[in-house]
Amino acid sequence: MKAIFDINKVNPVDLNGEPLVPADRNQVIGNLLFKRALTIEHDQIARNIHAGKVAEVTSQDIDYMISVLSEAPIYYYFKSALIDYLNELK
């Protein structure tokens, strides 16, 4: 079964409820996933995210994405929101 990953649905907020969305999130996440791609499908997911498009993902793709993001040197608040969103897609 495939799910639709849309990075634009990940919108963390600060303690005051103000948006905390990095301006270059598509490029940062796309490049992180691209550099660790294990398959052609992972490559395409990374390219779609980098371009600001949605990506069709399987549960195995989600596991791969969580693994990469868990180790990524990105802000915790954004990493946590991304991982929570990915877990909801499973």
DOKOLTI-699489 format. One record per residue: residue number from 0; x, y, z of N, C-alpha, C in turn. Coordinates in steps of 0.001 Angstrom, whole numbers. Example, Ala and Ser with C-alpha at 12.3 -4.5 7.8 and 13.67 -1.06 7.14 Angstrom:
BEGIN
i: 0; n.px: 13190; n.py: -5690; n.pz: 7800; ca.px: 12300; ca.py: -4500; ca.pz: 7800; c.px: 13200; c.py: -3300; c.pz: 7800
i: 1; n.px: 12850; n.py: -2250; n.pz: 7080; ca.px: 13670; ca.py: -1060; ca.pz: 7140; c.px: 12900; c.py: 30; c.pz: 7870
***
This chain:
BEGIN
i: 0; n.px: 842; n.py: -1186; n.pz: 0; ca.px: 0; ca.py: 0; ca.pz: 0; c.px: 886; c.py: 1248; c.pz: 0
i: 1; n.px: 522; n.py: 2211; n.pz: -813; ca.px: 1292; ca.py: 3446; ca.pz: -894; c.px: 552; c.py: 4586; c.pz: -208
i: 2; n.px: 1342; n.py: 5491; n.pz: 336; ca.px: 814; ca.py: 6699; ca.pz: 961; c.px: 1417; c.py: 7886; c.pz: 220
i: 3; n.px: 845; n.py: 9039; n.pz: 429; ca.px: 1344; ca.py: 10267; ca.pz: -197; c.px: 2073; c.py: 11088; c.pz: 862
i: 4; n.px: 3366; n.py: 11309; n.pz: 625; ca.px: 4165; ca.py: 12162; ca.pz: 1504; c.px: 4156; c.py: 13569; c.pz: 922
i: 5; n.px: 3710; n.py: 14513; n.pz: 1721; ca.px: 3667; ca.py: 15920; ca.pz: 1316; c.px: 4355; c.py: 16738; c.pz: 2402
i: 6; n.px: 5583; n.py: 17149; n.pz: 2134; ca.px: 6360; ca.py: 17879; ca.pz: 3130; c.px: 5666; c.py: 19172; c.pz: 3558
i: 7; n.px: 4790; n.py: 19697; n.pz: 2737; ca.px: 4073; ca.py: 20927; ca.pz: 3081; c.px: 3061; c.py: 20721; c.pz: 4201
i: 8; n.px: 2799; n.py: 19466; n.pz: 4554; ca.px: 1895; ca.py: 19176; ca.pz: 5667; c.px: 2634; c.py: 19132; c.pz: 7003
i: 9; n.px: 3944; n.py: 19290; n.pz: 6960; ca.px: 4754; ca.py: 19300; ca.pz: 8176; c.px: 5020; c.py: 20754; c.pz: 8533
i: 10; n.px: 4301; n.py: 21232; n.pz: 9539; ca.px: 4371; ca.py: 22641; ca.pz: 9912; c.px: 4529; c.py: 22804; c.pz: 11421
i: 11; n.px: 5735; n.py: 22571; n.pz: 11935; ca.px: 5948; ca.py: 22726; ca.pz: 13370; c.px: 5785; c.py: 24186; c.pz: 13802
i: 12; n.px: 5464; n.py: 24365; n.pz: 15073; ca.px: 5308; ca.py: 25704; ca.pz: 15644; c.px: 6162; c.py: 25818; c.pz: 16893
i: 13; n.px: 6481; n.py: 27061; n.pz: 17270; ca.px: 7252; ca.py: 27269; ca.pz: 18492; c.px: 6318; c.py: 27259; c.pz: 19703
i: 14; n.px: 6849; n.py: 27559; n.pz: 20861; ca.px: 6053; ca.py: 27514; ca.pz: 22098; c.px: 4938; c.py: 28544; c.pz: 22132
i: 15; n.px: 5030; n.py: 29564; n.pz: 21289; ca.px: 3985; ca.py: 30585; ca.pz: 21199; c.px: 2996; c.py: 30300; c.pz: 20081
i: 16; n.px: 3185; n.py: 29173; n.pz: 19390; ca.px: 2293; ca.py: 28826; ca.pz: 18298; c.px: 2668; c.py: 29441; c.pz: 16963
i: 17; n.px: 3845; n.py: 30070; n.pz: 16899; ca.px: 4316; ca.py: 30684; ca.pz: 15658; c.px: 4985; c.py: 29630; c.pz: 14778
i: 18; n.px: 4794; n.py: 29708; n.pz: 13465; ca.px: 5396; ca.py: 28725; ca.pz: 12557; c.px: 6923; c.py: 28696; c.pz: 12651
i: 19; n.px: 7466; n.py: 27481; n.pz: 12598; ca.px: 8916; ca.py: 27263; ca.pz: 12604; c.px: 9299; c.py: 26414; c.pz: 11402
i: 20; n.px: 9013; n.py: 26882; n.pz: 10231; ca.px: 9284; ca.py: 26107; ca.pz: 9023; c.px: 10519; c.py: 26676; c.pz: 8340
i: 21; n.px: 11589; n.py: 25878; n.pz: 8241; ca.px: 12784; ca.py: 26356; ca.pz: 7537; c.px: 12460; c.py: 26693; c.pz: 6083
i: 22; n.px: 12958; n.py: 27813; n.pz: 5602; ca.px: 12656; ca.py: 28268; ca.pz: 4236; c.px: 13134; c.py: 27277; c.pz: 3179
i: 23; n.px: 14218; n.py: 26575; n.pz: 3445; ca.px: 14801; ca.py: 25671; ca.pz: 2454; c.px: 14530; c.py: 24203; c.pz: 2776
i: 24; n.px: 13433; n.py: 23929; n.pz: 3447; ca.px: 13165; ca.py: 22566; ca.pz: 3912; c.px: 13109; c.py: 21543; c.pz: 2779
i: 25; n.px: 12509; n.py: 21891; n.pz: 1656; ca.px: 12422; ca.py: 20943; ca.pz: 541; c.px: 13810; c.py: 20532; c.pz: 73
i: 26; n.px: 14696; n.py: 21503; n.pz: -104; ca.px: 16036; ca.py: 21213; ca.pz: -588; c.px: 16846; c.py: 20432; c.pz: 445
i: 27; n.px: 16752; n.py: 20821; n.pz: 1701; ca.px: 17520; ca.py: 20148; ca.pz: 2752; c.px: 17096; c.py: 18689; c.pz: 2887
i: 28; n.px: 15802; n.py: 18444; n.pz: 3000; ca.px: 15315; ca.py: 17070; ca.pz: 3176; c.px: 15529; c.py: 16263; c.pz: 1900
i: 29; n.px: 15261; n.py: 16854; n.pz: 754; ca.px: 15493; ca.py: 16165; ca.pz: -513; c.px: 16944; c.py: 15731; c.pz: -667
i: 30; n.px: 17868; n.py: 16614; n.pz: -365; ca.px: 19284; ca.py: 16280; ca.pz: -483; c.px: 19718; c.py: 15236; c.pz: 535
i: 31; n.px: 19216; n.py: 15319; n.pz: 1760; ca.px: 19544; ca.py: 14300; ca.pz: 2765; c.px: 19136; c.py: 12911; c.pz: 2283
i: 32; n.px: 17926; n.py: 12809; n.pz: 1774; ca.px: 17434; ca.py: 11518; ca.pz: 1305; c.px: 18154; c.py: 11073; c.pz: 38
i: 33; n.px: 18457; n.py: 12009; n.pz: -842; ca.px: 19157; ca.py: 11688; ca.pz: -2091; c.px: 20537; c.py: 11093; c.pz: -1815
i: 34; n.px: 21249; n.py: 11692; n.pz: -872; ca.px: 22607; ca.py: 11233; ca.pz: -557; c.px: 22631; c.py: 9833; c.pz: 50
i: 35; n.px: 21517; n.py: 9406; n.pz: 640; ca.px: 21449; ca.py: 8083; ca.pz: 1271; c.px: 20501; c.py: 7141; c.pz: 536
i: 36; n.px: 20119; n.py: 7484; n.pz: -687; ca.px: 19188; ca.py: 6650; ca.pz: -1453; c.px: 19767; c.py: 5251; c.pz: -1665
i: 37; n.px: 18921; n.py: 4247; n.pz: -1466; ca.px: 19324; ca.py: 2855; ca.pz: -1634; c.px: 18749; c.py: 2240; c.pz: -2897
i: 38; n.px: 17720; n.py: 2888; n.pz: -3453; ca.px: 17046; ca.py: 2353; ca.pz: -4634; c.px: 16677; c.py: 3497; c.pz: -5577
i: 39; n.px: 16263; n.py: 3122; n.pz: -6762; ca.px: 15779; ca.py: 4119; ca.pz: -7718; c.px: 14542; c.py: 4817; c.pz: -7149
i: 40; n.px: 13712; n.py: 4068; n.pz: -6437; ca.px: 12506; ca.py: 4659; ca.pz: -5839; c.px: 12884; c.py: 5715; c.pz: -4801
i: 41; n.px: 13899; n.py: 5439; n.pz: -3993; ca.px: 14351; ca.py: 6423; ca.pz: -2999; c.px: 14879; c.py: 7668; c.pz: -3687
i: 42; n.px: 15602; n.py: 7465; n.pz: -4785; ca.px: 16116; ca.py: 8582; ca.pz: -5570; c.px: 14961; c.py: 9467; c.pz: -6050
i: 43; n.px: 13906; n.py: 8846; n.pz: -6550; ca.px: 12760; ca.py: 9604; ca.pz: -7060; c.px: 12020; c.py: 10325; c.pz: -5938
i: 44; n.px: 11891; n.py: 9682; n.pz: -4797; ca.px: 11260; ca.py: 10327; ca.pz: -3638; c.px: 12041; c.py: 11589; c.pz: -3273
i: 45; n.px: 13355; n.py: 11456; n.pz: -3194; ca.px: 14205; ca.py: 12598; ca.pz: -2847; c.px: 14061; c.py: 13724; c.pz: -3867
i: 46; n.px: 14044; n.py: 13369; n.pz: -5134; ca.px: 13914; ca.py: 14384; ca.pz: -6188; c.px: 12558; c.py: 15091; c.pz: -6112
i: 47; n.px: 11493; n.py: 14333; n.pz: -5831; ca.px: 10168; ca.py: 14950; ca.pz: -5700; c.px: 10125; c.py: 15915; c.pz: -4523
i: 48; n.px: 10663; n.py: 15486; n.pz: -3396; ca.px: 10662; ca.py: 16353; ca.pz: -2211; c.px: 11477; c.py: 17613; c.pz: -2492
i: 49; n.px: 12643; n.py: 17456; n.pz: -3087; ca.px: 13507; ca.py: 18596; ca.pz: -3403; c.px: 12781; c.py: 19599; c.pz: -4294
i: 50; n.px: 11963; n.py: 19091; n.pz: -5214; ca.px: 11225; ca.py: 19953; ca.pz: -6146; c.px: 9934; c.py: 20499; c.pz: -5545
i: 51; n.px: 9620; n.py: 20120; n.pz: -4313; ca.px: 8403; ca.py: 20605; ca.pz: -3678; c.px: 7156; c.py: 19842; c.pz: -4078
i: 52; n.px: 7339; n.py: 18659; n.pz: -4639; ca.px: 6213; ca.py: 17836; ca.pz: -5074; c.px: 5902; c.py: 16775; c.pz: -4014
i: 53; n.px: 4730; n.py: 16177; n.pz: -4131; ca.px: 4398; ca.py: 15055; ca.pz: -3252; c.px: 5120; c.py: 13813; c.pz: -3775
i: 54; n.px: 5260; n.py: 12817; n.pz: -2891; ca.px: 5919; ca.py: 11574; ca.pz: -3273; c.px: 5092; c.py: 10399; c.pz: -2777
i: 55; n.px: 4912; n.py: 9409; n.pz: -3635; ca.px: 4256; ca.py: 8169; ca.pz: -3224; c.px: 5284; c.py: 7325; c.pz: -2485
i: 56; n.px: 4917; n.py: 6848; n.pz: -1292; ca.px: 5844; ca.py: 6076; ca.pz: -471; c.px: 5176; c.py: 4810; c.pz: 58
i: 57; n.px: 5972; n.py: 3751; n.pz: 150; ca.px: 5521; ca.py: 2502; ca.pz: 768; c.px: 5963; c.py: 2512; c.pz: 2221
i: 58; n.px: 5541; n.py: 1533; n.pz: 2982; ca.px: 5971; ca.py: 1457; ca.pz: 4383; c.px: 7484; c.py: 1243; c.pz: 4471
i: 59; n.px: 8065; n.py: 535; n.pz: 3495; ca.px: 9521; ca.py: 362; ca.pz: 3483; c.px: 10222; c.py: 1694; c.pz: 3193
i: 60; n.px: 9646; n.py: 2491; n.pz: 2302; ca.px: 10198; ca.py: 3818; ca.pz: 2027; c.px: 10137; c.py: 4686; c.pz: 3278
i: 61; n.px: 9052; n.py: 4600; n.pz: 3994; ca.px: 8884; ca.py: 5380; ca.pz: 5221; c.px: 9939; c.py: 4975; c.pz: 6242
i: 62; n.px: 10179; n.py: 3676; n.pz: 6388; ca.px: 11212; ca.py: 3208; ca.pz: 7321; c.px: 12581; c.py: 3755; c.pz: 6938
i: 63; n.px: 12879; n.py: 3736; n.pz: 5640; ca.px: 14145; ca.py: 4289; ca.pz: 5141; c.px: 14234; c.py: 5780; c.pz: 5473
i: 64; n.px: 13157; n.py: 6523; n.pz: 5234; ca.px: 13158; ca.py: 7961; ca.pz: 5478; c.px: 13351; c.py: 8261; c.pz: 6962
i: 65; n.px: 12679; n.py: 7507; n.pz: 7814; ca.px: 12826; ca.py: 7703; ca.pz: 9258; c.px: 14260; c.py: 7421; c.pz: 9684
i: 66; n.px: 14846; n.py: 6369; n.pz: 9138; ca.px: 16228; ca.py: 6024; ca.pz: 9466; c.px: 17183; c.py: 7147; c.pz: 9089
i: 67; n.px: 17036; n.py: 7682; n.pz: 7895; ca.px: 17903; ca.py: 8765; ca.pz: 7437; c.px: 17682; c.py: 10018; c.pz: 8279
i: 68; n.px: 16436; n.py: 10377; n.pz: 8497; ca.px: 16139; ca.py: 11607; ca.pz: 9242; c.px: 16554; c.py: 11512; c.pz: 10706
i: 69; n.px: 16475; n.py: 10327; n.pz: 11281; ca.px: 16856; ca.py: 10146; ca.pz: 12688; c.px: 18309; c.py: 10526; c.pz: 12934
i: 70; n.px: 19148; n.py: 10286; n.pz: 11945; ca.px: 20578; ca.py: 10571; ca.pz: 12078; c.px: 20980; c.py: 11906; c.pz: 11469
i: 71; n.px: 20039; n.py: 12606; n.pz: 10878; ca.px: 20347; ca.py: 13839; ca.pz: 10143; c.px: 20661; c.py: 15003; c.pz: 11077
i: 72; n.px: 21633; n.py: 15832; n.pz: 10675; ca.px: 21981; ca.py: 17014; ca.pz: 11467; c.px: 21053; c.py: 18195; c.pz: 11145
i: 73; n.px: 19770; n.py: 18038; n.pz: 11474; ca.px: 18799; ca.py: 19117; ca.pz: 11256; c.px: 18163; c.py: 19460; c.pz: 12597
i: 74; n.px: 17516; n.py: 20612; n.pz: 12658; ca.px: 16889; ca.py: 21048; ca.pz: 13906; c.px: 15943; c.py: 19980; c.pz: 14447
i: 75; n.px: 16054; n.py: 19729; n.pz: 15753; ca.px: 15242; ca.py: 18676; ca.pz: 16376; c.px: 13754; c.py: 18918; c.pz: 16174
i: 76; n.px: 13289; n.py: 20148; n.pz: 16349; ca.px: 11852; ca.py: 20416; ca.pz: 16243; c.px: 11310; c.py: 20008; c.pz: 14872
i: 77; n.px: 12112; n.py: 20207; n.pz: 13820; ca.px: 11660; ca.py: 19855; ca.pz: 12480; c.px: 11807; c.py: 18353; c.pz: 12240
i: 78; n.px: 12908; n.py: 17786; n.pz: 12702; ca.px: 13130; ca.py: 16348; ca.pz: 12579; c.px: 12006; c.py: 15587; c.pz: 13274
i: 79; n.px: 11667; n.py: 15998; n.pz: 14472; ca.px: 10613; ca.py: 15345; ca.pz: 15242; c.px: 9264; c.py: 15424; c.pz: 14530
i: 80; n.px: 8942; n.py: 16601; n.pz: 13992; ca.px: 7673; ca.py: 16774; ca.pz: 13274; c.px: 7630; c.py: 15907; c.pz: 12021
i: 81; n.px: 8749; n.py: 15808; n.pz: 11306; ca.px: 8814; ca.py: 14964; ca.pz: 10107; c.px: 8616; c.py: 13493; c.pz: 10452
i: 82; n.px: 9298; n.py: 13034; n.pz: 11485; ca.px: 9192; ca.py: 11626; ca.pz: 11886; c.px: 7779; c.py: 11314; c.pz: 12367
i: 83; n.px: 7180; n.py: 12222; n.pz: 13127; ca.px: 5790; ca.py: 12022; ca.pz: 13565; c.px: 4849; c.py: 11903; c.pz: 12358
i: 84; n.px: 5036; n.py: 12775; n.pz: 11378; ca.px: 4209; ca.py: 12739; ca.pz: 10166; c.px: 4412; c.py: 11431; c.pz: 9418
i: 85; n.px: 5642; n.py: 11008; n.pz: 9275; ca.px: 5918; ca.py: 9745; ca.pz: 8579; c.px: 5275; c.py: 8562; c.pz: 9303
i: 86; n.px: 5330; n.py: 8555; n.pz: 10619; ca.px: 4704; ca.py: 7478; ca.pz: 11387; c.px: 3188; c.py: 7463; c.pz: 11198
i: 87; n.px: 2581; n.py: 8626; n.pz: 11024; ca.px: 1143; ca.py: 8700; ca.pz: 10759; c.px: 784; c.py: 8098; c.pz: 9399
i: 88; n.px: 1719; n.py: 8143; n.pz: 8454; ca.px: 1461; ca.py: 7612; ca.pz: 7119; c.px: 1503; c.py: 6087; c.pz: 7058
i: 89; n.px: 2113; n.py: 5468; n.pz: 8039; ca.px: 2258; ca.py: 4001; ca.pz: 8030; c.px: 916; c.py: 3319; c.pz: 8118
***
